[in-house]
Amino acid sequence: MTDPRPTSAFHPSNTDPAVTERLIAALDALAANPGVRQLRAWAHDRLAPAAGERALDVGSGTGSETQVLAAAVGPGGSALGVEPHPGLRALAERRAADAGSRARFLDGDALALPLPDAEVDAARCERVLQHLPDPARAVAEMARVLRPGGRLTLLDTEWSTFVVHPASPEVRTALATVVQDAAAAPDAGRRLAEWEAAAGLTVDEFGSAVLLHDPRSVTWPLVHGLGTAAVERGLITEAQRDRLYDELAAAAERGTFHLSVTMFAVAAHRPR
């Protein structure tokens, strides 16, 4: 597929081991975030994979949620993670083997899932659509592989809700621009239900959670990445960037640092 963000760490052609390690570390850190855990639990409850069913995890990443699906469907069912990034897929396979999980992983593209029609009982897709050039097509693919009555939960970020504090108005605007431009579909969170309905699914329920970072510790890898990008694009000066870093560090010392973004989820099903 054509990737409008060819330097994205998620791009399957990006096999640099150092980039992959940073990507894995970021995904593991997000998996531990209370907001992510809360919304994943909400989505899993609505998806309700049952013993003996066929489950699908689109863009399975490190495979942690594919393992959750595998445990739910049991030895009589199947749980497949589709992941195009070879480094993530290899890690997911190792972790599943180490955990004794029945989760399986397959190379594949969300825009052309390697599965026949009406094959899946329960499917999930988390924080993938924001990276795709045609997220509506990907959701249509997920709907295609669902059997009648099959369920789908989508979880994604709404980057317009990104907040960092303290920062001057000019710097806040610059960082918000960098964040939204980094995603192919920065408005994915608000459009999940729209894409499911367009794919012929019945929308059942909405969920949301705030991904709030620790106010006592600046998330420096993320902040440095945003600051560097903003300077390189000429959106702020180096002096403004350095002042931002100083202000955030001081706020963290006081326990008043704030960094957050909202993630949404939508549960739907394919009509019988």
C-alpha positions in Angstrom: 0.0 0.0 0.0 1.1 3.6 -0.4 2.2 5.1 2.9 2.0 8.9 3.2 4.4 8.6 6.1 7.2 6.5 4.7 9.5 7.2 7.7 6.9 5.8 10.1 8.3 3.1 12.4 5.2 1.1 11.6 5.9 0.9 7.9 6.7 -2.8 7.1 9.7 -1.8 5.1 11.3 -0.1 8.1 13.4 -3.0 9.5 16.1 -1.0 11.2 16.6 -2.9 14.5 17.1 0.2 16.5 13.9 1.7 15.3 12.0 -1.5 15.9 13.3 -1.7 19.5 12.1 1.9 20.2 8.8 1.0 18.6 8.4 -2.1 20.8 9.4 -0.1 23.9 6.7 2.5 23.0 4.1 -0.1 22.5 4.9 -1.8 25.7 4.7 1.5 27.6 1.4 2.3 26.1 0.1 -1.1 27.0 0.8 -0.3 30.6 -1.0 3.0 30.5 -4.2 2.9 32.7 -6.2 4.6 29.9 -5.2 2.0 27.3 -5.9 -0.8 29.7 -9.3 0.6 30.6 -10.4 1.0 27.0 -9.0 -2.4 26.0 -11.0 -4.1 28.8 -14.2 -2.2 27.6 -13.6 -3.3 24.0 -12.9 -6.9 25.0 -16.2 -7.1 27.1 -18.2 -5.8 24.1 -16.4 -8.1 21.6 -17.1 -11.1 24.0 -15.1 -13.8 22.2 -16.4 -17.2 23.2 -15.0 -20.6 23.4 -14.6 -22.2 20.0 -14.9 -19.0 18.0 -12.5 -17.6 15.4 -11.0 -14.3 16.5 -8.9 -11.8 14.5 -6.5 -9.0 15.6 -5.8 -6.6 12.8 -2.4 -4.9 13.2 -1.6 -7.1 16.1 1.8 -5.4 17.0 3.5 -7.2 19.9 0.7 -9.7 20.0 -0.4 -9.1 23.6 -4.1 -8.7 22.7 -4.0 -11.6 20.3 -3.0 -13.7 23.3 -6.0 -12.4 25.2 -8.2 -13.5 22.3 -6.6 -16.9 22.2 -7.2 -17.4 25.9 -10.9 -16.4 25.4 -11.6 -18.7 22.5 -9.7 -21.7 24.0 -8.2 -24.7 22.3 -11.4 -25.2 20.3 -11.1 -21.8 18.7 -8.5 -19.8 16.9 -6.9 -16.4 17.3 -5.0 -14.9 14.4 -3.0 -11.7 14.5 -2.4 -10.0 11.1 0.8 -7.8 11.3 2.8 -6.4 8.3 5.8 -5.3 10.3 8.3 -8.2 10.3 10.1 -7.2 13.6 6.8 -6.9 15.5 5.5 -10.1 14.1 8.6 -12.0 15.1 8.4 -10.6 18.6 4.8 -11.5 18.9 5.5 -15.1 17.8 8.3 -15.4 20.4 6.2 -13.9 23.2 3.3 -16.2 22.4 5.5 -19.3 22.3 7.1 -18.3 25.7 3.6 -17.8 27.2 2.3 -21.1 25.8 -0.4 -19.2 23.9 -2.2 -20.6 20.9 -2.2 -17.2 19.2 -0.9 -17.3 15.6 0.5 -14.5 13.5 0.4 -13.9 9.8 2.0 -11.3 7.5 -0.8 -9.2 6.0 -2.2 -5.8 5.1 -5.3 -4.3 6.7 -6.3 -3.0 3.3 -6.4 -6.6 1.9 -6.8 -9.1 4.6 -5.5 -12.6 3.7 -8.8 -14.3 4.7 -11.9 -15.5 2.9 -15.3 -13.9 3.3 -17.4 -14.6 6.5 -14.5 -16.4 8.2 -14.4 -14.5 11.6 -16.6 -14.4 14.6 -14.9 -11.6 16.5 -12.4 -9.0 15.3 -10.5 -6.1 16.8 -8.3 -3.3 15.5 -6.4 -0.9 17.7 -4.6 2.3 16.8 -4.0 1.1 13.2 -6.5 3.1 11.2 -4.7 6.4 12.0 -1.7 5.1 10.1 -3.5 4.1 6.9 -4.1 6.1 3.7 -7.6 4.6 3.3 -9.0 3.6 6.7 -12.5 3.2 5.4 -11.3 0.5 3.0 -9.6 -1.3 5.9 -12.9 -1.3 7.9 -14.7 -2.6 4.9 -12.2 -5.5 4.7 -12.8 -6.3 8.4 -16.6 -6.3 7.7 -16.0 -8.6 4.7 -14.3 -11.3 6.8 -17.0 -11.2 9.5 -19.6 -13.9 9.5 -23.3 -12.7 9.8 -23.6 -11.8 13.5 -19.9 -11.3 13.8 -18.6 -8.5 16.1 -15.9 -5.8 15.5 -14.4 -3.4 17.9 -12.3 -0.5 16.7 -10.0 1.6 19.0 -8.1 4.7 17.8 -6.7 8.0 18.8 -8.3 11.4 18.2 -5.2 13.6 17.8 -7.1 16.8 17.9 -7.4 16.2 21.7 -3.6 16.2 22.3 -2.7 18.4 25.2 0.7 19.3 26.7 1.1 21.8 29.6 2.8 24.1 30.4 3.7 25.6 27.0 3.2 29.0 25.4 0.2 29.3 22.9 2.6 29.4 19.9 4.5 26.2 21.0 1.2 24.4 21.8 0.0 25.2 18.3 3.2 24.0 16.8 3.3 20.7 18.7 -0.4 20.1 17.8 0.5 20.6 14.2 3.4 18.1 14.4 1.2 15.5 16.1 -1.7 15.7 13.7 0.6 15.8 10.6 2.4 12.6 11.8 -0.8 10.5 11.3 -2.4 9.7 7.9 -5.8 9.9 9.6 -5.4 12.1 12.7 -9.2 12.2 13.1 -9.6 8.4 13.2 -11.0 8.4 16.7 -14.1 10.4 15.8 -14.7 8.5 12.6 -14.8 4.9 13.7 -18.6 4.6 13.8 -18.8 6.4 10.4 -16.5 3.9 8.8 -18.3 0.9 10.4 -21.7 2.1 9.2 -20.3 2.7 5.7 -19.1 -0.9 5.7 -22.6 -2.2 6.4 -22.2 -2.9 10.1 -24.6 -2.0 12.9 -23.0 0.3 15.4 -23.8 -0.8 19.0 -21.8 1.2 21.5 -19.2 3.9 22.0 -16.4 4.0 24.6 -13.5 6.4 25.4 -10.5 6.8 27.7 -7.9 9.5 28.3 -4.3 8.4 27.9 -2.9 10.5 30.7 0.9 10.5 31.3 2.5 10.6 34.7 2.4 14.2 36.0 5.6 13.7 37.9 7.8 12.5 35.0 8.1 14.1 31.6 7.8 11.6 28.7 11.0 12.8 27.2 11.3 10.5 24.2 7.9 11.8 23.0 8.5 15.4 23.9 12.0 15.5 22.4 10.6 14.0 19.2 7.9 16.6 18.9 10.3 19.4 19.8 12.9 18.3 17.2 10.2 18.0 14.5 8.8 21.4 15.3 12.2 23.1 15.0 13.1 21.2 11.8 9.8 22.4 10.2 10.4 26.0 11.3 7.3 26.1 13.5 9.3 27.2 16.6 12.8 28.3 17.3 15.5 26.4 19.2 15.1 28.9 22.0 11.4 28.2 22.2 12.0 24.5 22.2 14.6 24.8 25.1 12.2 27.0 27.1 9.5 24.4 26.6 11.8 21.6 28.0 12.7 23.8 31.0 9.1 24.6 31.7 8.0 20.9 31.5 10.9 19.7 33.7 10.0 22.3 36.3 6.3 21.3 36.2 7.2 17.6 36.6 9.2 18.6 39.7 6.0 20.1 41.1 3.9 17.2 39.9 1.9 19.5 37.6 3.2 18.3 34.1 0.3 17.4 31.8 0.4 15.3 28.6 -2.7 13.5 27.4 -4.7 12.5 24.4 -8.1 10.8 24.1 -8.7 7.4 22.5 -12.2 6.3 21.3 -13.7 2.8 20.7 -16.7 1.7 18.8 -18.4 -1.8 19.0 -20.4 -3.0 16.0 -21.7 -6.2 14.4 -22.5 -7.5 11.0 -26.3 -8.0 10.6 -27.5 -11.5 10.1 
